Each structure stands twice: as C-alpha cells, then as structure tokens.
Amino acid sequence: MTQHDSPALPTHRPGASRQGPADPSPSRTTRPWMPALLYTLGFLTLYLLAICTPWGQRAENALFGLGSEGSEDAWIYPLSGSAYGSTPLPPLELSAKPTLMVGLAVIVVLTLVRRCWWPGCAALGVVILTTGGKEVLKSTLPRPDLVGAPENLLDQGFPSGHTAIPAALTLAAVLVVSPRIRPYIATAGVLWLACIAAASATMGGHRPSEVLGATLLACACYGLATWLLPPAAAPGATRSPRALPVITLTVALAIALVSGARNDTLTRSLISAATAFICAALVWYAAVGRPAHTARRTRPALG
C-alpha cells in the first residue's frame, strides 16, 4: 500500500511571535530630536564663546583690522550691490527681501503641484522660523562690550540675515522636491550658500560667528520640522551618486575661496572661506547626509 506524503505544516513553537521574521514593519519609529538639539546647542555655544567672552570678541574684532576698512578689495565686490549701479547677487543688499519672497512662492507652487501638504507646511515653517527667528534674536540677544571696542564694531549682527536666507531656502526646498532630484537641489543650494556666506564675512558686513550662527539656526529649524512631521511624510534617507558629496563639497570650497578672497589680506580671506565651507558642510549634512527617521526593527523571537 502506497503512503502519500502530506504537505508539511508549519511547526508551532510556544512563545514564538505571530509576526514572521521576514516582516519588515518597524516596531517603533525614533523621532530625529537629537540633530535639532545638537544644532541648537551649537548655536548657543557659538554665541557664548564668540560674543560673550573677551577673547572671542578680540579674535573677531581683530579681523576688521586686517586690510582696509572698506569692501572694495574683496573680489566679489562688483557682484555685491555695494558699487553704484551694480546688480547685487541674491540675497545681498536690497535683493534680500525679493529673494525671500520668490523662494517662498516657489515652495508654495511645489507644494501645490506635488500635493505634499505636510512637507510643504514644514518647508514654509523652516523659512519663516529661520528668518523670523533671526530678527527676534538680533533684537534680544545682547552684545556686551567686554574689550572696549570702537563704536562701529558694537552693532548687533548675530545671526546673519543674508546667510540665513540661502540656508533656510535650501533646507526648505529639499522637503518639497522629488527624492530623485533632492541631492542635486541640495548641491545647488549649498554652492549658493558657500558664495553668500563667504561674501558676507569677507566684506565686513558680518563676523564669522554671525555667519555660522545663521546656518546653525536654519539647521536647527530644519531638524525641528522633520521631527514634527508625521513619519509617513518625513523625508527618508536620500540616495545620491557616490561621488556627489565629494564633488559638491570640493566645488563649495573652491567657491568659498574665490568669494572670500581679498587683495589686501590673505588671513581674512582664508578665515572667510573656511567659515563659508563649514556652513556649506553643515547644510549638506542636514539635508542629505542623514535619514530623517530611523526605524528600529524587531528581532525574530528565539525558540
């Protein structure tokens, strides 16, 4: 008599999880509160060290004594809008508000076209919080005179408004564009930021701490926005060509060197370029260098 084999049935093990080991669904989603906290702490630390200590004030005030007092010796001066009849490079000089308005309009249009309502609201929040927060902080954060500085060096400029605009618009744009083009939008924004940050520092409009402070403020607002987004609407890990980060930061360094160059002092030129490069690296890392949410997966239950 032939015995037919019956199909094998799954063996039930006591204590085993009903969810199979291959189920990829996460058990918990960790909110990215740590980046927002770190950027905020960096902002506060920078303010305390550079503005609220005598040696920090002396170090930055000494930069204004290197070279001539004016900005005519900066290579980027013809594009700054300071020269009579020249067209400013956005958002320098009088082009700051129009640049901000155009950037906000583009974000609204992208939100409507792609129907990404939550990311669109978060993008608008990043820009509004960064630029509005910059105005509030400028009027509330004191700049004590601890070293007897000249009167023209006592104006409060922390954080820099000209640097805050490209940083905020870049981080807002990556929230509303397609994931496929997100790295390239971030690249364009980072290169723009490197140029503006170096120009703001080298022409004497802002100290390095003010430029870095604006970038950290924008990154903190971006981290807060991605934290508050629902997990389904938050941007995930961005895949970019392997060579793109190296290419982006290399070109950003070159742009920072050219935009921060002056004819009268090499030291001030290099410090301005280094400041702008750090700003570019911070925004690149915030926008592309890390996933917004990290999922923790369950381990298969052991028998």
Secondary structure, DSSP 8 states (H G I E B T S, - for coil): -------------TT--SS-TT----SEEE--HHHHHHHHHHHHHHHHHHHSSHHHHHHHHHHHTSS-SSSTTBTTGGGSS-STT----TTSGGGHHHHHHHHHHHHHHHHHHHT-HHHHHHHHHHHHHHHHHHHHHHHHS----SS---GGG-----S-HHHHHHHHHHHHHHHHS-TTTHHHHHHHHHHHHHHHHHHHHHTTSS-HHHHHHHHHHHHHHHHHHHHHS-TTTS-------TTHHHHHHHHHHHHHHHHH-BSS-HHHHHHHHHHHHHHHHHHHHHHTSS-S-EEE-------
